[in-house]
Amino acid sequence: MEKEIRLTPEAVRQIEEILTTGKTVEIAERHEKVIVWAVSSKKKYEQPIA
């Protein structure tokens, strides 16, 4: 089941900033928060954004 998540413009800017680094990213929803992981050298760096 898909869940709709609404993000603030600031959260969208933060996601775009992470994406511009050129790294592979994973995005997930956990505990009612959006989490973005930048995957680099098989390590994940968690960046809670909302």
C-alpha positions as CSV (number, residue, x, y, z in Angstrom):
1,M,0.0,0.0,0.0
2,E,1.4,3.4,-1.0
3,K,1.4,6.2,1.5
4,E,1.1,9.8,0.6
5,I,3.7,12.1,2.3
6,R,3.5,15.9,2.0
7,L,6.8,17.7,2.3
8,T,7.5,21.3,3.1
9,P,9.4,23.3,0.5
10,E,12.4,23.3,2.9
11,A,12.4,19.5,3.0
12,V,12.3,19.3,-0.8
13,R,15.3,21.7,-1.0
14,Q,17.2,19.5,1.4
15,I,16.5,16.4,-0.6
16,E,17.6,18.2,-3.8
17,E,20.8,19.3,-2.1
18,I,21.6,15.7,-1.2
19,L,20.8,14.5,-4.7
20,T,23.2,17.1,-6.3
21,T,26.1,15.4,-4.6
22,G,25.9,12.7,-7.3
23,K,25.7,9.9,-4.7
24,T,23.2,7.2,-4.9
25,V,20.4,7.8,-2.4
26,E,17.7,5.8,-0.7
27,I,14.6,7.5,0.6
28,A,12.3,5.9,3.2
29,E,9.6,6.8,5.8
30,R,10.2,5.7,9.3
31,H,8.3,6.7,12.5
32,E,6.4,9.4,10.5
33,K,9.7,11.0,9.3
34,V,11.3,11.0,5.9
35,I,14.8,9.6,5.9
36,V,17.4,10.1,3.1
37,W,20.5,8.0,2.9
38,A,23.4,9.0,0.8
39,V,25.1,5.7,-0.1
40,S,28.9,6.1,-0.5
41,S,31.5,3.3,-0.4
42,K,28.8,0.9,0.9
43,K,28.1,3.1,3.9
44,K,24.9,4.9,4.6
45,Y,24.7,8.3,6.1
46,E,21.3,9.0,7.6
47,Q,19.9,12.5,7.1
48,P,16.5,13.0,8.7
49,I,14.8,15.8,6.9
50,A,11.2,16.0,8.0
